């Protein structure tokens, strides 16, 4: 799956970050993790991604004991990859309702990640 063209449509940069998440659905809960995130959405690595257009709640657990509970929608699903593939199994989610404070919090994580990558020189990879 080639996702390189999707970057052009994104308003915010995504930071590569692996944080635990709990996905709440009408059928129960899934434990997963983010692989990248922006104020508009995230890629969530999981073995059994949900179908596109499914409405969910995403609980993201950050390292500072803060968590966000964000109503979301699955935008795409890729069940075929593994953790070692360029595109692992998982799903893209779009945040439907997010407060401005939470949006700014996620944006600050993204900009902090980009600054750290720039200083390390790994932004060129």
N, C-alpha and C positions, 0 to 999 in steps of 0.2 A: 504494500500500500504506500503510495507516494503522497506524503502530506506536505511537501515543500511549498506548493502553491498556496496553501492555506495561510501562511504567514502574511501575505499581502493584504488579506482581508481583515486582519486583526488590528484593532485600535490600540491595544496595550501590548507591550512585550510580555512574554511568558518567562518565568524563572523555572529552572530545573530544580525541583524540590520533591523529596519523598517524605510525605507526612501521612500518618495513619488517617483513614477516613472510615466512617460508618455510613453506608447507603441505606436509607430507610425507604421501603416500598410498601405497597398494599399487601404484599405477600410475606413480608418479614424484613430482616436486615442482612446486609452483606458487609464483610470486613474487607477493606482494600487499602490502596495507598495512592496518593497523587504521584505523578511523574513530572508534571509541569503545571503551572497555575498562572492565571492573570486575574485582574479584577472582573473579567467577563465570563471566565470559565476555567475548566481544567481537563487534563487528560488523567483518567483514573485507571491504574493498572489493576486488573482483576481477571480471574480465570474464566468467569462466566458473565461477560458483559450483558447488560440489559438491552432490549431492542430500542431503536430510535423512536423518539417522540414520547417515551415513557416519562411521566412526571415522578420525581423523587425528591427526597430531602438529603442533602449532603452535610454530614457533620465532619468538619476538618479539625484535627487535633494538632495544634502548633506546639513547638518545644517549650514555650514559656507558660504552659498550662492554660493558654487561651484556646478557645475553640469557637468555631463559627457554625451556625446552623442555617443553611442556605437552601431555599426551595430552588430546584433545578429541573432541567429537562435533558434527556439523553439526545445528543444531536447526531452521533454516529457510533457504531459499534463494530469492533474487530475481534472476533473470537478465535482467530487462527494462529496468532503468534505465540511465542514463548518469551520468557524473561530475557533470553539471549538474543532474540531477533531485533532488527532495527526498529520494527514496530511491534511491540509486544501486545498480547491480548489485552483488551481494555475498551474504554469508551470515552468519547468526548462529551462533556456536559457543559451546558450554558446555564449560568446563574440567572434565575428569573427575577428574584427579589433580593436585593442586597442593599443594605444601608450605605450611605455615603461614607460613614466612618469605617465600615468594613471594607468598602471598595478602596479607600485610601490606605488602610492597613495592608491589604494584599498588594497594592501598587508599591508601597514602600519596601515590601519584601522583594518584589521584582527588581526595583531599581537598586536595592542593596546587593542583590545577586549579580546584576550586570556590572556594578562598580567593582565588586570583588573579582569577577572574571577578567575585567579590563586590567586591573592591577596585576593579576597573575599572568596575563598574556594569553589565557586560554580562550578568549573570545575569538581568536583567529582559527581555532580548531574547526 
